[in-house]
Amino acid sequence: MEIQGYPEELDYVNAQLDLKGPDDESFLGTFCLACLRADSQNYEILRMSLRYFMNKYPVPKGFPRRADIEP
């Protein structure tokens, strides 16, 4: 399954990319872009690492999530 099938992970990736800005070339920013671009087979390989980064580098509290925006 691609990242779109995991709303919590998609929210995290989008939030990190929003926080970092379009010119960011950090490892985490590049990794988040890779997660967005990965097909279903490759995303499953990246998913365990993404879950690790979600715990190590959390998004600041109060940052809007997709679930908070949609009705």
C-alpha positions in Angstrom: 0.0 0.0 0.0 1.2 3.5 -0.7 1.5 6.3 1.9 -2.0 7.6 1.0 -3.3 4.4 2.6 -1.8 5.5 6.0 -3.3 8.9 6.9 -1.2 9.4 10.1 2.0 8.9 8.2 0.8 11.0 5.3 0.0 13.8 7.8 3.4 13.6 9.3 5.3 13.7 6.0 3.2 16.7 4.8 3.7 18.5 8.1 7.5 17.9 8.0 7.7 19.2 4.4 5.6 22.2 5.3 7.8 23.0 8.3 11.0 22.6 6.3 10.1 24.6 3.3 10.7 23.9 -0.4 14.4 24.6 -0.4 15.3 22.2 2.4 17.9 19.5 1.5 18.1 17.8 4.9 18.0 14.0 5.2 14.6 14.0 6.8 13.2 16.3 4.1 14.6 14.1 1.3 13.4 11.0 3.0 9.9 12.4 3.3 9.8 13.2 -0.4 11.0 9.7 -1.1 8.1 8.4 1.0 5.6 10.4 -1.0 7.1 9.2 -4.3 7.4 5.5 -3.5 5.2 3.0 -5.1 3.3 0.5 -3.0 6.1 -2.1 -2.9 8.9 0.4 -2.1 6.8 2.3 0.5 6.4 -0.8 2.6 10.2 -1.0 2.8 10.5 2.7 3.9 7.6 2.5 6.3 9.5 1.1 9.3 12.1 3.8 9.0 9.4 6.5 8.7 7.7 5.2 11.9 11.0 5.5 13.7 11.5 9.1 12.5 7.9 10.0 13.5 8.9 9.1 17.1 12.3 10.7 17.0 11.3 13.9 15.3 7.7 14.6 16.2 5.7 17.4 14.6 5.1 20.3 17.0 1.9 20.1 18.9 -0.9 22.1 17.4 0.3 21.7 13.8 -2.8 21.0 11.7 -3.4 17.4 10.6 -5.5 16.4 7.7 -8.0 14.8 10.0 -8.4 18.1 11.8 -9.1 20.0 8.5 -11.5 17.6 6.8 -15.1 17.5 8.0 
